[in-house]
Each structure stands twice: as C-alpha cells, then as structure tokens.
C-alpha cells in the first residue's frame, strides 16, 4: 500500500512532550515464577463432583436451581459446569416456549430467570415483566418494598436490546429505588450486594474480580454449601497461581528487552496489559492466548505512543509503510528506536505463528493484517494532529473507533482459542461484526471521556462539543447514551450468535466489560496508580483465605 505524503506541519521536527508515570510494579511479579501451587487434584475433583451432583439433583424449574446456577457462576466456577448449566437452562426455556411460566408474582424469580436465560443466549421476551406494571406502563410502587426483587429486576434490565421499553422502565425504576434505600437496608449482606450492583451490575462484571467480592458474601450466608464454597476458594487460588506464573514470565521477557530505557516515552504497562488480557479469557486452557495477546497488547501500546507522542510525520510515514510490508528488509531507513520496535514486532508474531502452527498457519496472517490496518489508522490520526484539523463527528468515529485497537485484540483472541474457532470464524470477526463494533465504540467513548483535558489529541468529546455547540456536561450525557445503546447492541448480538461457543462470545463481551472497568473513573491504563492497581492486587496478588 502506497501512503500519500500529506502537507507537513511546522510541528514536523517537534517531539510531543508527554510524561507518563513509571510502572508501579517494577520487578514485583518476577518472584512468583517459582511459587506454583501444587493442586490436590483428588480433592478438587471431589468438590467438583459434589457440585455437579447438586446441580443434577435440583429440579430445573425451581427457584433453588436458579439461585444455585447464579451462585456457581458468581463464585467464578461456572466454567467447570458449562454443559450442566446450559442443559438446565435450555430445559427451563423449552418449558417456557411450550406454555409460558407459571410462577405468580414473585419479582425475584421472574427477574433472576430472565437474566440467567438471556445471559445463556436464550431470547426470553421482556413482556414477562408486564404483570408488575400498572395501566400507565410504570412499575408498581409497592414493589419498592421488595429489595431483593428490585435488585434482581435491576440486574435483569441490563440485558435489554434497543426498543425494549419495559426494560428501559425497569432500569429507571430499579436504579432509583435501590439508590434511595441502599443506606437503610438492615441486612448487611444484601446491602453489600446492592451497593456493589449500583457500582457494577453483574452483566458488566469480570469473572475474577467479581469472584473476589462475591465469595466473602456467599460465605456470610448461613445456608451456604460448604463444598461449593471450598471449591470456589481452591479454584480461585489455583487459577491465580497460574496467572502469577504467566505474568512472572512476561515481566522477565519485558525486563530482558530493556525497553524501559530504549523507549522512555512509552507507557511501561506490561502488568496492566496482562491484567487486561486475563479478563478476556481467564480459564487455564487459554494459556497460549493470554501469553500471546499480552505481548501484542504491549506492542500496540509502544506503537500507539510512537504515533501519538514521539514520531515525526516523516518517520511515521516510513514506519507505516514498513509495517505494511512486514519483512526485515523494510527496516531500512527507520530511525534506531523504530528499528528496535519493528524487530520486536516481527519477533512477537513469529513466536505467535510457532505456538499456533498446529491449529492452522492462516491464523497469524489474520492478526498481522489487523496490525497493518491499525498502523494506517494511527497514521491518519497523526496527520490530523500535525495539520491541526478538526474532523466532523462522523469523520472522527471513522478513524477514532478503529484506532482504539480492539479489532486486533478480538482477532488475536481467536488466534489463541484453539479448535473452538475455525477459518470461517476468523472471516466473520475480521469483517467487523456488530458485537465487535459496539465494544470498540464503548471503549473509544469511555477512553475519550476519561482522557478529556488530560490528553493533547482530539477526542469525541472535543469534536461533539464543537459540532453541536454543547457544554461538557451535555456532551457527556450524549456520549454515555451512545455507550448504553452500544451495550444493547452487544446484548442483541449475543442472542443471535448461536453458532459460536459460549466461551468465544464471553471473550468478546469481556472486552466491553474491561473497558468499563479501565475507563469508568478515569484512564486506569495510562494512570494505573489507583483503582486498576487495586483490581490487580485483588485478582493477581491476594489469595483467597481458605
């Protein structure tokens, strides 16, 4: 691809000065490499078999079964029982399809079942909530006294798709009522659940982090199942030890490269990159995917910072051409710092190709194509910056959404998922399906709002304010509404993607959940000293007390 040279700005010879804080982790995780936990496989299997029998013995259409499935999933061990859960919920849905539900007016039962079915991609209609509404289409005020029921309604409402007015009303009603009563709930465990839900509803929770919060809550219930609790704790610690070994190996890789000294202008976020990828697919079987994609995400970070804060326009043009050629000879003419980056880029993808060769050599070519696309988009952004152009909102999104880099993450996720995906699935994801576009939009908008007035580059916030003549407050309201409708698009896609395994769909949805975590209260990736640091401690440092 030949890239036409733009008119150069007077900024051509200026390096954009931007200082990022150093890594907050240093060599912290290096020592974890030799501390693998020896699993008592016999005990683990015994506990799993107990839960499997418990699931099998509990009637599918009972509240007990619904709450058991919910508990197993929220404790973080649902991935061990995916077939059992799928089978049980399919039987529940089939019963509905034949004759509807006959459960009276228990809001908790109706809402919990609705959420579990939608989460499992069974499209139960939202009109199951009509019985709780008055003639004006509002939820009955008397429901406000049923805190558990309203909480379940709130959680269910986050699975809405566009046009579901009942669920829109459910969200408004439930969130308002819960916010009003949260400080007055006498049951401490219920109060903790409501507080956590208002901050992060279950649908936006990430498995490992949610488990760290829910396991202590479940332990507080007098009726908790001892074996299920023991399984959740043991499994969390075993998986955590695996993750610690992985981040230890990645930290050593990063340290040996000495990129901190070679690239002082780059965000040193190796631990944060791994933490990000770990949220997408935490299960032990996706070890290769986590290791590969963590390195790719760190490469994206380096390349992003080269385009954003360091390279001149002439250098960036040559660099973009080199990435597009993708061969060692393309390094000729690059400045030394770009040469070092380019050499590592080729090395990372060669390593990826070797690791997944048995699954099909075509996989890595899809990932390379996405890196080439990303570099072109980065170059377009750089041209705008150097020329001080102000795009329209439509023009901004055309470049700004793909520049987030999520397409390359989505495709490279597939590279590391083994035989769960085939070539037709790569063709599908490479064609930017709605679920990927919606996740990208969520990430871009939340990133822009988090970085507003902190970053020098243009964002959707600046462009919207300029184009619409809006205040910052009005702009944030409008962009948050776009985030919400993007979540609804994700929900709709999940209901339609029957051909993809649940683990693959979950990986795609987890990307949007990660954006929610990282960018909800500021840019937690660039400034990783606060909430993201605490989240990393919870999932990667602190074991679950046995």
SULJOPE-V670190 format. One record per residue. N is the residue number from 1. RES is the residue in one small letter. D_LAST is the distance of its C-alpha to the last C-alpha in Angstrom with 1 decimal. Layout:
{{N RES D_LAST} {N RES D_LAST}}
This chain:
{{1 x 57.6} {2 x 60.1} {3 x 58.9} {4 x 61.8} {5 x 62.0} {6 x 61.8} {7 x 64.0} {8 x 62.4} {9 x 61.5} {10 x 62.4} {11 x 58.7} {12 x 58.9} {13 x 58.8} {14 x 56.3} {15 x 52.6} {16 x 50.5} {17 x 48.7} {18 x 45.1} {19 x 42.5} {20 x 38.8} {21 x 36.2} {22 x 34.7} {23 x 31.3} {24 x 28.6} {25 x 26.4} {26 x 29.0} {27 x 27.6} {28 x 24.0} {29 x 22.6} {30 x 24.9} {31 x 22.6} {32 x 19.8} {33 x 22.2} {34 x 21.5} {35 x 17.7} {36 x 17.0} {37 x 13.9} {38 x 15.0} {39 x 14.0} {40 x 14.0} {41 x 16.5} {42 x 17.3} {43 x 13.9} {44 x 13.7} {45 x 17.2} {46 x 16.8} {47 x 14.2} {48 x 16.7} {49 x 19.6} {50 x 18.3} {51 x 18.1} {52 x 21.4} {53 x 23.0} {54 x 21.8} {55 x 23.4} {56 x 26.5} {57 x 27.0} {58 x 26.9} {59 x 30.4} {60 x 30.8} {61 x 32.9} {62 x 30.8} {63 x 28.9} {64 x 25.9} {65 x 26.0} {66 x 26.4} {67 x 23.5} {68 x 21.3} {69 x 22.5} {70 x 21.9} {71 x 18.3} {72 x 17.6} {73 x 19.4} {74 x 17.8} {75 x 14.2} {76 x 15.6} {77 x 15.9} {78 x 19.5} {79 x 20.9} {80 x 19.9} {81 x 22.1} {82 x 24.9} {83 x 27.7} {84 x 26.5} {85 x 26.1} {86 x 29.5} {87 x 31.2} {88 x 30.1} {89 x 31.2} {90 x 34.4} {91 x 35.3} {92 x 34.7} {93 x 36.9} {94 x 39.5} {95 x 39.8} {96 x 40.5} {97 x 43.0} {98 x 44.9} {99 x 45.1} {100 x 42.9} {101 x 40.2} {102 x 41.0} {103 x 38.3} {104 x 40.4} {105 x 39.5} {106 x 35.7} {107 x 35.0} {108 x 31.2} {109 x 31.8} {110 x 34.5} {111 x 32.7} {112 x 29.3} {113 x 31.2} {114 x 33.4} {115 x 30.6} {116 x 28.8} {117 x 32.1} {118 x 33.3} {119 x 30.0} {120 x 30.7} {121 x 34.3} {122 x 36.0} {123 x 38.7} {124 x 38.8} {125 x 41.4} {126 x 40.7} {127 x 43.5} {128 x 40.9} {129 x 40.6} {130 x 44.3} {131 x 44.1} {132 x 42.2} {133 x 45.0} {134 x 48.4} {135 x 51.8} {136 x 51.5} {137 x 48.5} {138 x 46.1} {139 x 42.9} {140 x 43.6} {141 x 42.9} {142 x 41.8} {143 x 38.6} {144 x 37.4} {145 x 36.4} {146 x 33.9} {147 x 31.1} {148 x 28.7} {149 x 31.7} {150 x 32.8} {151 x 29.3} {152 x 29.4} {153 x 33.0} {154 x 32.0} {155 x 29.4} {156 x 32.0} {157 x 34.7} {158 x 33.2} {159 x 34.1} {160 x 37.8} {161 x 40.5} {162 x 43.8} {163 x 46.1} {164 x 43.7} {165 x 45.0} {166 x 43.1} {167 x 39.7} {168 x 41.3} {169 x 42.1} {170 x 38.7} {171 x 37.0} {172 x 39.5} {173 x 39.2} {174 x 35.5} {175 x 34.7} {176 x 37.4} {177 x 36.3} {178 x 32.6} {179 x 33.5} {180 x 35.8} {181 x 33.3} {182 x 29.9} {183 x 30.5} {184 x 31.6} {185 x 29.0} {186 x 27.9} {187 x 24.7} {188 x 22.2} {189 x 19.9} {190 x 23.1} {191 x 24.4} {192 x 21.4} {193 x 21.9} {194 x 25.6} {195 x 25.3} {196 x 23.1} {197 x 25.5} {198 x 28.6} {199 x 27.3} {200 x 26.1} {201 x 26.8} {202 x 24.7} {203 x 27.5} {204 x 27.2} {205 x 23.4} {206 x 22.0} {207 x 19.2} {208 x 16.6} {209 x 17.4} {210 x 17.5} {211 x 14.1} {212 x 12.7} {213 x 14.8} {214 x 14.6} {215 x 10.9} {216 x 10.9} {217 x 14.3} {218 x 13.6} {219 x 10.9} {220 x 13.9} {221 x 16.2} {222 x 17.0} {223 x 18.0} {224 x 14.9} {225 x 14.5} {226 x 11.5} {227 x 12.0} {228 x 12.6} {229 x 9.4} {230 x 7.5} {231 x 10.1} {232 x 9.9} {233 x 6.4} {234 x 7.6} {235 x 11.0} {236 x 10.5} {237 x 9.3} {238 x 12.1} {239 x 14.6} {240 x 13.9} {241 x 14.7} {242 x 17.8} {243 x 18.8} {244 x 18.5} {245 x 20.8} {246 x 23.1} {247 x 23.5} {248 x 24.0} {249 x 26.8} {250 x 28.3} {251 x 28.3} {252 x 30.2} {253 x 32.6} {254 x 33.3} {255 x 33.7} {256 x 36.1} {257 x 38.2} {258 x 38.9} {259 x 39.3} {260 x 38.4} {261 x 41.7} {262 x 43.6} {263 x 42.8} {264 x 42.3} {265 x 43.1} {266 x 40.2} {267 x 36.8} {268 x 34.3} {269 x 31.4} {270 x 29.9} {271 x 26.3} {272 x 27.2} {273 x 29.0} {274 x 26.0} {275 x 23.8} {276 x 26.6} {277 x 26.9} {278 x 23.2} {279 x 23.4} {280 x 26.3} {281 x 24.6} {282 x 21.0} {283 x 20.9} {284 x 20.9} {285 x 24.4} {286 x 25.9} {287 x 25.4} {288 x 29.1} {289 x 29.6} {290 x 27.1} {291 x 28.6} {292 x 32.2} {293 x 31.9} {294 x 30.2} {295 x 33.2} {296 x 35.6} {297 x 34.1} {298 x 34.6} {299 x 38.2} {300 x 38.7} {301 x 37.7} {302 x 40.2} {303 x 42.9} {304 x 42.5} {305 x 42.8} {306 x 45.9} {307 x 47.5} {308 x 46.5} {309 x 47.0} {310 x 48.7} {311 x 51.1} {312 x 54.7} {313 x 56.2} {314 x 58.2} {315 x 55.1} {316 x 53.0} {317 x 55.8} {318 x 55.9} {319 x 52.1} {320 x 52.0} {321 x 54.7} {322 x 52.9} {323 x 49.7} {324 x 51.9} {325 x 53.6} {326 x 50.4} {327 x 51.9} {328 x 52.1} {329 x 55.7} {330 x 54.8} {331 x 53.5} {332 x 57.1} {333 x 58.0} {334 x 54.5} {335 x 53.9} {336 x 51.6} {337 x 48.5} {338 x 48.9} {339 x 49.6} {340 x 46.3} {341 x 44.5} {342 x 46.5} {343 x 45.9} {344 x 42.2} {345 x 42.5} {346 x 44.4} {347 x 41.9} {348 x 38.9} {349 x 40.6} {350 x 42.0} {351 x 38.5} {352 x 37.4} {353 x 40.4} {354 x 39.6} {355 x 36.0} {356 x 37.0} {357 x 40.4} {358 x 39.6} {359 x 38.8} {360 x 42.2} {361 x 43.9} {362 x 44.9} {363 x 41.3} {364 x 41.7} {365 x 45.2} {366 x 43.7} {367 x 41.3} {368 x 44.2} {369 x 46.4} {370 x 43.9} {371 x 43.8} {372 x 47.6} {373 x 47.7} {374 x 45.3} {375 x 47.5} {376 x 50.5} {377 x 48.9} {378 x 47.8} {379 x 51.5} {380 x 52.8} {381 x 50.6} {382 x 51.9} {383 x 55.5} {384 x 55.0} {385 x 53.6} {386 x 56.4} {387 x 59.1} {388 x 57.6} {389 x 57.9} {390 x 56.5} {391 x 55.6} {392 x 55.8} {393 x 52.5} {394 x 53.1} {395 x 53.8} {396 x 50.8} {397 x 48.4} {398 x 50.2} {399 x 49.1} {400 x 46.2} {401 x 44.0} {402 x 44.1} {403 x 43.8} {404 x 40.3} {405 x 39.6} {406 x 37.5} {407 x 39.9} {408 x 39.2} {409 x 35.4} {410 x 35.8} {411 x 38.1} {412 x 36.0} {413 x 32.9} {414 x 35.1} {415 x 36.0} {416 x 32.4} {417 x 31.7} {418 x 33.5} {419 x 35.3} {420 x 33.9} {421 x 36.8} {422 x 40.4} {423 x 43.5} {424 x 44.4} {425 x 41.1} {426 x 41.8} {427 x 45.2} {428 x 43.7} {429 x 41.3} {430 x 43.9} {431 x 46.3} {432 x 44.1} {433 x 43.1} {434 x 42.5} {435 x 38.7} {436 x 38.9} {437 x 41.6} {438 x 39.8} {439 x 36.7} {440 x 38.9} {441 x 40.7} {442 x 37.6} {443 x 36.5} {444 x 40.0} {445 x 40.6} {446 x 37.2} {447 x 37.8} {448 x 41.3} {449 x 40.4} {450 x 37.7} {451 x 40.1} {452 x 43.2} {453 x 45.2} {454 x 42.8} {455 x 44.2} {456 x 47.8} {457 x 48.0} {458 x 49.0} {459 x 46.6} {460 x 46.9} {461 x 46.8} {462 x 49.9} {463 x 51.7} {464 x 51.1} {465 x 52.3} {466 x 55.4} {467 x 56.2} {468 x 55.6} {469 x 56.7} {470 x 53.4} {471 x 51.5} {472 x 48.1} {473 x 46.7} {474 x 48.6} {475 x 47.5} {476 x 43.8} {477 x 44.3} {478 x 46.1} {479 x 43.7} {480 x 40.6} {481 x 42.6} {482 x 43.0} {483 x 39.2} {484 x 38.7} {485 x 41.4} {486 x 39.9} {487 x 36.6} {488 x 38.8} {489 x 40.4} {490 x 37.0} {491 x 36.3} {492 x 39.7} {493 x 39.3} {494 x 36.0} {495 x 37.8} {496 x 40.6} {497 x 38.7} {498 x 38.6} {499 x 39.4} {500 x 36.3} {501 x 33.0} {502 x 30.3} {503 x 28.3} {504 x 31.4} {505 x 32.1} {506 x 28.6} {507 x 29.0} {508 x 32.3} {509 x 30.9} {510 x 27.9} {511 x 30.6} {512 x 31.8} {513 x 28.4} {514 x 27.9} {515 x 31.3} {516 x 30.3} {517 x 27.3} {518 x 29.3} {519 x 32.5} {520 x 31.8} {521 x 32.3} {522 x 34.2} {523 x 34.2} {524 x 30.6} {525 x 31.5} {526 x 34.5} {527 x 33.1} {528 x 29.5} {529 x 28.9} {530 x 27.3} {531 x 25.5} {532 x 25.0} {533 x 23.7} {534 x 21.0} {535 x 20.2} {536 x 20.0} {537 x 17.6} {538 x 15.3} {539 x 15.5} {540 x 16.4} {541 x 15.2} {542 x 12.0} {543 x 8.8} {544 x 6.2} {545 x 3.8} {546 x 0.0}}
